[in-house]
Structures are given as C-alpha cells and as structure tokens.
C-alpha cells in the first residue's frame, strides 16, 4: 500500500510524519529514516484499529495543493 506522507522537522529537530489520508496517524523520529520506520508501524496499528472499529480506512479530502509566488 502506498500513501502520501508529509515529513517535517519540528522546532526540537525531530522529524514528524503525518498523512492527509490517515488523519490522526502520526509518528516521529530523530532522523528521517527512523521517523519513516516508526510511521510504518503507526500505519499498521492505525489501520488495524480502523478495521476493528469498522471505520473507513481512508478519508477522501477535496484538497488541492499548489504553489504561490509572492513578491515582498
């Protein structure tokens, strides 16, 4: 299963990963590699919980991402 993820470095230097397709599923790590490894496990647990609760696996969002140029 492939899902889109968002990887950010927070103010403490930790790498935080979320996915717009799996709201509430979040993980982190000291390195990108560790964060990705941890997120894979978080996804497994998240999906298992959704299935046990008979909830939909993915939430479709009507979101469009684009770039915007701003002159300062």
Backbone bond lengths (Angstrom), bond angles and torsions (degrees), N, CA, C in turn:
res aa  C-N    CA-C-N  psi(-1)  N-CA   C-N-CA  omega(-1)  CA-C   N-CA-C  phi
1 X - - - 1.441 - - 1.528 107.88 -
2 X 1.311 116.30 130.28 1.458 121.55 176.01 1.516 108.65 -108.16
3 X 1.319 115.40 134.13 1.461 120.30 175.74 1.523 108.76 -134.66
4 X 1.306 115.80 150.23 1.463 121.37 177.13 1.521 107.93 -79.72
5 X 1.323 115.80 134.17 1.459 120.68 179.27 1.518 110.00 -124.83
6 X 1.312 114.88 160.73 1.459 121.68 176.95 1.520 106.89 -121.11
7 X 1.313 116.60 122.86 1.458 123.30 -178.12 1.523 108.60 -113.46
8 X 1.326 115.33 122.67 1.464 120.65 -179.43 1.522 109.64 -130.87
9 X 1.303 116.23 149.53 1.457 121.63 173.08 1.531 106.60 -99.52
10 X 1.335 116.36 120.85 1.462 119.19 -177.36 1.525 111.45 -83.31
11 X 1.318 116.31 -179.59 1.466 121.38 -175.56 1.532 113.24 -66.53
12 X 1.337 116.68 -17.07 1.471 120.55 177.66 1.523 112.41 -94.72
13 X 1.339 116.81 2.09 1.453 121.03 179.48 1.520 114.23 86.52
14 X 1.335 117.44 5.70 1.459 121.38 177.58 1.524 109.23 -84.80
15 X 1.330 116.46 145.29 1.453 121.51 176.18 1.526 108.55 -92.08
16 X 1.323 115.80 123.00 1.461 122.66 -176.42 1.520 108.31 -112.78
17 X 1.338 115.89 133.59 1.460 120.67 -179.68 1.522 109.72 -122.15
18 X 1.341 114.52 134.94 1.453 122.58 173.45 1.525 107.66 -134.74
19 X 1.319 116.09 170.74 1.458 121.26 175.20 1.514 108.69 -138.93
20 X 1.338 117.71 128.18 1.455 119.85 178.43 1.530 111.91 -62.79
21 X 1.326 117.63 -25.70 1.460 121.86 180.00 1.517 113.09 -76.45
22 X 1.326 116.94 -21.52 1.467 121.73 -177.68 1.524 109.80 -126.44
23 X 1.342 117.41 72.18 1.462 119.36 -179.28 1.522 111.11 -57.41
24 X 1.306 115.28 136.68 1.464 120.53 179.92 1.509 113.11 93.03
25 X 1.323 117.45 -12.57 1.467 121.04 177.58 1.527 107.37 -92.37
26 X 1.319 115.72 116.89 1.464 121.11 -175.27 1.519 108.99 -146.20
27 X 1.319 115.95 147.08 1.457 120.19 175.71 1.525 108.52 -152.61
28 X 1.313 115.29 173.15 1.463 119.60 -179.02 1.523 109.82 -152.21
29 X 1.322 115.29 170.83 1.457 121.76 176.74 1.505 109.82 -164.94
30 X 1.321 114.96 165.33 1.467 120.08 179.38 1.524 111.55 -72.99
31 X 1.331 116.70 -26.02 1.467 122.43 177.78 1.525 108.22 -127.00
32 X 1.337 116.53 164.91 1.460 119.92 176.39 1.523 110.44 -59.39
33 X 1.306 115.68 -43.72 1.465 120.83 -178.84 1.529 111.44 -60.61
34 X 1.322 116.36 -46.00 1.461 120.99 179.19 1.527 110.68 -64.16
35 X 1.330 116.22 -41.30 1.462 120.39 -179.97 1.528 110.61 -63.28
36 X 1.325 117.53 -42.29 1.463 121.04 178.49 1.524 111.04 -64.62
37 X 1.303 117.12 -42.20 1.468 121.54 177.47 1.528 110.14 -60.87
38 X 1.312 116.43 -47.08 1.463 121.09 179.69 1.525 111.66 -64.10
39 X 1.344 116.13 -36.61 1.460 119.21 -179.11 1.520 111.36 -68.41
40 X 1.321 116.99 -36.78 1.472 119.61 176.89 1.530 110.06 -56.89
41 X 1.314 116.84 -44.72 1.462 120.87 178.36 1.529 110.99 -66.15
42 X 1.325 116.74 -40.23 1.466 120.52 178.43 1.528 110.62 -61.52
43 X 1.330 117.33 -39.51 1.466 121.18 178.97 1.524 109.96 -64.01
44 X 1.327 117.05 -45.22 1.471 120.17 178.62 1.532 110.83 -56.16
45 X 1.323 116.49 -47.87 1.458 120.65 -179.29 1.525 111.54 -66.70
46 X 1.313 116.43 -41.13 1.462 121.82 -179.43 1.530 110.32 -61.78
47 X 1.332 116.22 -48.87 1.460 121.32 -178.74 1.530 110.37 -64.22
48 X 1.317 117.30 -42.44 1.466 120.67 178.02 1.532 110.59 -58.01
49 X 1.325 116.50 -43.98 1.469 120.75 179.52 1.530 111.19 -64.47
50 X 1.336 117.25 -43.41 1.464 120.36 178.41 1.531 110.92 -60.40
51 X 1.336 116.86 -42.90 1.465 120.55 179.36 1.524 111.20 -64.42
52 X 1.324 116.62 -43.27 1.468 120.56 179.25 1.525 111.59 -61.65
53 X 1.329 116.66 -33.37 1.463 121.47 -179.13 1.533 112.42 -91.91
54 X 1.344 117.19 5.96 1.471 122.97 -178.64 1.524 112.41 54.84
55 X 1.324 116.18 40.32 1.464 121.58 178.03 1.524 109.09 -103.99
56 X 1.334 118.43 154.45 1.470 120.08 -179.98 1.527 111.16 -62.81
57 X 1.333 115.66 142.66 1.466 120.14 -178.70 1.519 112.75 -68.70
58 X 1.311 116.01 -43.38 1.459 119.59 -176.09 1.518 110.16 -123.58
59 X 1.304 114.44 147.02 1.456 120.65 175.98 1.517 107.56 -109.20
60 X 1.320 115.32 119.74 1.461 119.13 177.21 1.509 108.53 -76.94
61 X 1.302 115.19 135.94 1.460 120.55 -179.74 1.516 108.54 -122.46
62 X 1.289 115.24 139.80 1.453 121.20 177.33 1.527 107.59 -92.80
63 X 1.324 115.07 71.16 1.462 121.48 -176.02 1.526 108.80 -121.44
64 X 1.291 115.57 136.22 1.454 121.09 176.29 1.519 108.47 -118.04
65 X 1.328 116.18 130.38 1.464 120.57 176.40 1.519 108.38 -106.28
66 X 1.305 116.36 139.02 1.451 122.00 179.49 1.530 109.13 -150.68
67 X 1.307 116.27 174.81 1.465 121.25 176.13 1.523 108.42 -108.09
68 X 1.307 114.69 149.36 1.464 120.80 -179.10 1.516 108.07 -133.16
69 X 1.312 116.17 130.00 1.457 120.63 177.80 1.533 108.11 -95.10
70 X 1.318 115.97 132.05 1.459 121.59 -178.97 1.518 108.03 -127.56
71 X 1.311 117.76 129.27 1.457 122.06 175.54 1.511 109.77 -89.87
72 X 1.308 116.68 132.76 1.471 121.09 179.08 1.498 111.16 -113.14
